[in-house]
Amino acid sequence: MNKESCFSTEMAVQGYLPLMHELAIRIELVALACDGKMGMSPPFAREYSYLQFRRMCELIALGCLQLHGDLPYAQKSSAKKEWNAERIMKLLQNDYKYAFPQCVIRNQTENGWHVEANCKKNALTFRDFRELYSECGEVLHRGRIKTLQSSGNFTERDYQRVVMWQAKIVDLMNEHMIGRANSKGFYIVSLRTSSGYPECSVFDLEGENNISVSTHTLTVSDEVVHSYVSNKSL
């Protein structure tokens, strides 16, 4: 039995949903920082936001690695050791050029659900992803002696780039689709549902005209401290 035949979409989704829950939390944290609700001055709120953006890039890449577990690169032992988000996505893209998520909008109609992909012009693209990941490294590293004097000047443009990146990530990930290679099916994911947690619908293509759908929702025990954003006092 080869590794691809051992791949389970259900297990892949079980690994993916917690990553999306964490992503949603980090999006909320950036919003709080930008709204001045964390007691940080703008330069420190910007730095904090880029830390979250870097983590978000890692979550997106690791999530894609989960859902594309049947691709040749994902089956390599080196893939499980890789930490660089851009490198993970680049290698996945080499195996399957549509490995990166696509934004979707879902609307319920009389005949069921209408799904439109790639309809948000502002949504984060793979090119944006690579640019953001590189920019995170530039912002979060203090730099060299020669660059220290120029790196301390915070401008309105710096703040607007934080707002821009946040909006791009939200437009992509709020509801997104990830297609499987070789037309095996696809995943549609909602970052937040009425339950307060992410949900993923798995579409498995069976022959030319048949498709099966299963939906998975993340559940977290109340005994687990699973959110950094809470109205409850510990």
C-alpha positions in Angstrom: 0.0 0.0 0.0 1.5 3.3 -1.0 1.5 6.5 1.1 -1.1 8.2 -1.1 -3.6 5.4 -0.6 -3.2 5.9 3.2 -4.2 9.6 3.0 -7.4 10.4 4.7 -9.3 13.6 4.0 -11.1 13.3 7.4 -7.8 13.1 9.3 -6.4 16.0 7.2 -9.4 18.2 8.1 -9.0 17.2 11.8 -5.5 18.6 11.6 -6.5 21.6 9.5 -9.4 23.1 11.6 -7.4 23.8 14.8 -4.9 25.7 12.6 -7.8 27.8 11.2 -9.1 28.4 14.7 -5.7 29.8 15.7 -5.6 31.9 12.5 -9.0 33.4 13.4 -7.8 34.3 16.9 -4.6 35.9 15.5 -6.8 38.0 13.1 -8.8 39.2 16.1 -5.6 40.1 18.0 -4.3 42.3 15.1 -7.7 44.1 15.1 -7.4 44.7 18.8 -3.9 46.0 18.5 -4.8 48.4 15.6 -7.8 49.7 17.5 -5.6 50.7 20.4 -7.2 48.1 22.8 -4.0 46.5 23.8 -2.4 49.6 25.3 0.4 49.7 22.7 1.7 52.8 20.9 1.4 52.6 17.1 5.0 51.5 16.4 4.7 48.6 18.9 1.2 47.7 17.6 2.7 47.5 14.1 5.5 45.2 15.3 3.0 43.0 17.2 0.8 42.8 14.1 3.7 41.6 11.9 4.5 38.9 14.5 0.9 37.8 14.1 1.1 38.0 10.3 4.2 35.8 10.3 2.4 33.2 12.4 -0.6 33.5 10.0 1.6 32.7 7.0 3.0 29.7 8.9 -0.6 28.5 9.7 -1.7 28.9 6.1 1.3 26.9 4.8 1.1 24.2 7.4 -2.6 23.9 6.8 -2.1 23.5 3.1 0.5 20.8 3.9 -2.2 19.0 5.9 -4.8 19.1 3.2 -2.4 18.2 0.4 -1.0 15.2 2.3 -1.3 13.0 -0.8 1.1 15.2 -2.9 4.6 13.8 -3.4 6.3 16.7 -1.5 4.0 16.4 1.5 4.9 12.7 1.8 8.6 13.4 2.2 10.1 13.3 5.7 11.8 16.6 5.0 8.3 18.2 4.6 7.5 17.4 8.2 10.7 19.2 9.4 10.3 22.3 7.2 9.5 25.5 9.1 9.8 28.2 6.3 6.3 29.0 5.2 7.3 30.4 1.8 9.4 27.3 1.1 6.5 24.9 2.1 4.1 26.7 -0.2 6.6 26.9 -3.1 7.3 23.2 -3.0 3.6 22.4 -2.7 3.0 24.6 -5.7 5.6 22.7 -7.7 3.5 19.5 -7.2 0.2 21.2 -7.8 0.0 24.8 -9.1 -3.4 25.4 -7.3 -2.2 24.3 -3.9 -2.7 27.8 -2.4 -6.2 28.7 -1.0 -8.7 30.6 -3.1 -11.3 32.9 -1.7 -15.0 32.0 -2.2 -18.4 33.5 -1.6 -21.3 31.2 -0.8 -24.9 32.1 -1.2 -27.9 29.9 -0.5 -30.4 29.7 -3.3 -33.6 27.8 -3.9 -31.6 25.0 -5.6 -28.9 24.8 -3.0 -25.6 26.6 -2.6 -24.0 28.9 -5.2 -20.2 29.1 -4.8 -18.1 31.6 -6.6 -14.3 31.4 -6.3 -11.7 34.1 -6.8 -14.3 36.8 -6.7 -12.6 39.2 -4.2 -10.0 41.3 -5.9 -8.3 42.3 -2.7 -7.8 38.7 -1.4 -4.3 37.6 -0.6 -2.6 35.9 -3.6 0.4 33.5 -3.5 2.5 36.5 -4.7 1.1 38.6 -1.9 1.8 35.7 0.5 5.5 35.7 -0.4 5.8 39.4 -0.2 4.2 39.5 3.2 6.3 36.7 4.6 9.5 38.6 3.4 8.2 41.9 4.8 7.6 40.2 8.2 11.2 39.2 8.3 12.3 42.8 7.6 10.0 44.3 10.2 10.7 41.8 13.0 14.5 41.8 12.7 16.1 44.8 14.3 18.6 45.2 11.5 22.2 46.2 11.4 24.0 49.1 13.0 23.9 51.0 9.7 20.1 50.7 9.5 19.2 51.5 13.1 18.8 55.2 12.7 16.4 55.0 9.8 14.3 52.1 11.2 12.8 54.1 14.0 10.7 56.5 12.0 7.1 55.3 12.1 4.8 56.8 9.4 1.1 56.7 8.4 2.1 54.5 5.5 3.5 51.9 7.9 0.1 51.8 9.7 -1.8 51.6 6.4 0.3 48.6 5.3 -0.8 46.7 8.4 -4.5 47.5 7.6 -3.9 46.4 4.0 -2.4 43.1 4.9 -5.0 42.4 7.5 -7.8 43.0 5.0 -6.1 40.8 2.3 -5.8 37.9 4.8 -9.4 38.2 5.9 -10.7 38.4 2.3 -8.9 35.2 1.4 -9.4 33.1 4.5 -12.8 34.1 5.8 -14.3 31.6 3.4 -11.9 29.8 1.2 -11.5 26.8 -1.1 -8.6 24.4 -1.5 -8.7 22.1 -4.5 -7.2 18.6 -4.5 -4.8 17.5 -7.3 -6.0 15.2 -10.1 -9.6 16.4 -9.8 -10.2 14.3 -6.7 -12.3 16.9 -5.0 -12.0 20.1 -2.9 -12.4 21.6 0.5 -14.5 24.7 1.4 -13.7 26.2 4.7 -15.5 28.9 6.8 -13.2 30.5 9.4 -16.1 31.3 11.8 -19.5 29.8 11.9 -22.5 30.1 14.3 -20.7 27.7 16.6 -17.8 30.1 17.0 -15.4 27.6 15.4 -14.2 26.8 11.8 -16.0 24.4 9.6 -14.9 22.4 6.6 -17.0 20.7 3.9 -15.2 18.0 2.0 -16.3 17.4 -1.6 -15.2 14.0 -3.0 -15.7 13.5 -6.7 -16.8 10.0 -7.5 -16.9 9.4 -11.2 -18.0 12.0 -13.7 -21.4 12.9 -12.3 -21.3 11.9 -8.6 -20.1 13.9 -5.6 -20.2 13.2 -1.9 -20.1 15.9 0.7 -19.2 15.6 4.4 -19.0 18.5 6.8 -16.7 18.8 9.8 -16.9 21.4 12.6 -14.2 22.0 15.2 -15.2 21.4 18.8 -13.1 22.3 21.8 -13.7 21.2 25.4 -14.6 24.0 27.8 -11.9 22.7 30.0 -9.3 23.8 27.5 -8.0 27.3 27.4 -8.2 27.6 23.6 -8.5 31.3 22.9 -6.3 34.3 23.6 -9.4 36.5 23.2 -12.0 36.0 25.9 -14.6 38.1 27.9 -14.2 35.6 30.7 -11.8 36.2 33.6 -9.6 33.3 34.3 
